[in-house]
Amino acid sequence: MKTPILTILLLLFSFFCFSQEGTITIEQDPKIDQLVEIYRDANTNSGYYQIQVGFGRHQEAQNLKSKVDIDFPGWFSKIDFKEPTYRVRLGKFKTKMEAQRRLIKVRKKYPNAFLLPQKINS
């Protein structure tokens, strides 16, 4: 007779012990909100990234672009003219991380290639 009563008392006691209520307060450094805002602004205003493979006179740039089109088929490529040279650029990457990954591949073939951020004109 004592065992069932003890079992019931232990169950009731454990039920009341684990039914606690409380409030959770999260304290956050205010600089985190500033970092999130900076990150958000950087991603919305950054435009895209391109890889500059090389530059030169018009014919040199045309030849380089032809080689780039063969080496990286399906990638966007173009020649930009900024005085006094023509620049061969590759890709339109949305994120810097994606552009950096592609840059590693491009540098295997063109070691002087580098990354350029491009702003979208509003």
C-alpha positions as CSV (number, residue, x, y, z in Angstrom):
1,M,0.0,0.0,0.0
2,K,2.9,2.3,0.7
3,T,4.5,1.9,-2.8
4,P,1.5,3.2,-4.8
5,I,1.1,6.2,-2.5
6,L,4.8,7.0,-2.7
7,T,4.7,6.6,-6.5
8,I,1.7,9.0,-6.7
9,L,3.4,11.5,-4.4
10,L,6.7,11.4,-6.4
11,L,4.8,11.9,-9.7
12,L,2.9,14.9,-8.3
13,F,6.1,16.3,-6.8
14,S,8.0,15.9,-10.1
15,F,5.1,17.5,-12.0
16,F,5.2,20.6,-9.9
17,C,9.0,20.8,-9.9
18,F,9.3,20.9,-13.7
19,S,6.4,23.2,-14.4
20,Q,8.3,26.5,-14.0
21,E,7.6,29.7,-15.7
22,G,10.0,32.4,-16.5
23,T,11.0,35.2,-18.8
24,I,14.0,35.3,-21.1
25,T,15.9,38.6,-21.6
26,I,18.3,38.9,-24.4
27,E,21.0,41.5,-24.1
28,Q,22.6,42.4,-27.4
29,D,25.4,44.8,-28.1
30,P,24.0,47.8,-30.0
31,K,26.9,47.6,-32.4
32,I,25.4,44.4,-33.9
33,D,22.5,46.5,-35.2
34,Q,24.9,48.9,-36.8
35,L,26.8,46.0,-38.5
36,V,23.6,44.5,-39.8
37,E,22.7,47.9,-41.3
38,I,26.1,48.3,-42.9
39,Y,25.8,44.8,-44.4
40,R,22.4,45.5,-45.7
41,D,23.5,48.8,-47.3
42,A,26.6,47.2,-48.9
43,N,24.5,44.4,-50.4
44,T,21.8,46.7,-51.9
45,N,24.2,49.4,-53.2
46,S,27.0,47.3,-54.5
47,G,25.8,46.5,-58.0
48,Y,27.9,43.6,-59.3
49,Y,31.5,42.5,-59.6
50,Q,33.7,41.9,-62.7
51,I,37.1,40.4,-63.2
52,Q,39.5,42.4,-65.3
53,V,41.6,40.0,-67.2
54,G,43.9,42.4,-69.0
55,F,44.2,45.6,-71.1
56,G,46.0,47.0,-74.1
57,R,45.4,48.6,-77.5
58,H,42.2,47.8,-79.4
59,Q,43.6,44.8,-81.3
60,E,45.3,43.4,-78.3
61,A,42.1,43.6,-76.3
62,Q,40.2,41.9,-79.1
63,N,42.7,39.0,-79.2
64,L,42.6,38.7,-75.4
65,K,38.7,38.7,-75.4
66,S,38.7,35.9,-78.0
67,K,41.0,33.8,-75.8
68,V,38.9,34.5,-72.8
69,D,35.7,33.5,-74.6
70,I,37.4,30.2,-75.5
71,D,38.8,29.6,-72.0
72,F,35.5,30.5,-70.2
73,P,32.6,29.7,-72.5
74,G,29.2,30.9,-71.3
75,W,30.7,33.7,-69.1
76,F,29.8,37.3,-70.0
77,S,32.8,39.1,-71.3
78,K,33.3,42.6,-72.8
79,I,35.8,45.2,-73.8
80,D,35.6,48.6,-72.0
81,F,37.4,51.6,-73.3
82,K,38.8,54.0,-70.7
83,E,41.5,56.3,-72.0
84,P,44.0,55.4,-73.1
85,T,43.5,51.6,-73.1
86,Y,40.9,48.9,-73.8
87,R,40.1,46.7,-70.8
88,V,38.9,43.1,-71.1
89,R,36.4,42.2,-68.3
90,L,34.7,39.0,-67.5
91,G,31.5,38.2,-65.7
92,K,28.7,40.0,-63.8
93,F,28.7,38.5,-60.4
94,K,26.1,39.5,-57.8
95,T,28.2,38.7,-54.7
96,K,31.8,39.3,-53.9
97,M,32.1,35.7,-52.7
98,E,31.0,34.3,-56.0
99,A,33.4,36.7,-57.9
100,Q,36.3,35.7,-55.7
101,R,35.7,32.0,-56.4
102,R,35.6,32.6,-60.1
103,L,38.7,34.8,-59.8
104,I,40.7,31.9,-58.4
105,K,39.8,29.9,-61.6
106,V,40.6,32.8,-63.9
107,R,44.0,33.4,-62.2
108,K,45.1,29.9,-63.1
109,K,45.0,31.0,-66.8
110,Y,45.5,34.8,-66.4
111,P,47.6,35.4,-63.2
112,N,47.3,39.2,-63.5
113,A,43.5,39.2,-63.3
114,F,41.9,41.2,-60.5
115,L,38.4,41.9,-59.1
116,L,36.5,45.1,-59.8
117,P,33.3,46.3,-58.1
118,Q,30.8,47.9,-60.5
119,K,28.1,50.3,-59.4
120,I,24.7,50.2,-61.0
121,N,23.8,53.6,-62.4
122,S,20.4,54.8,-61.1
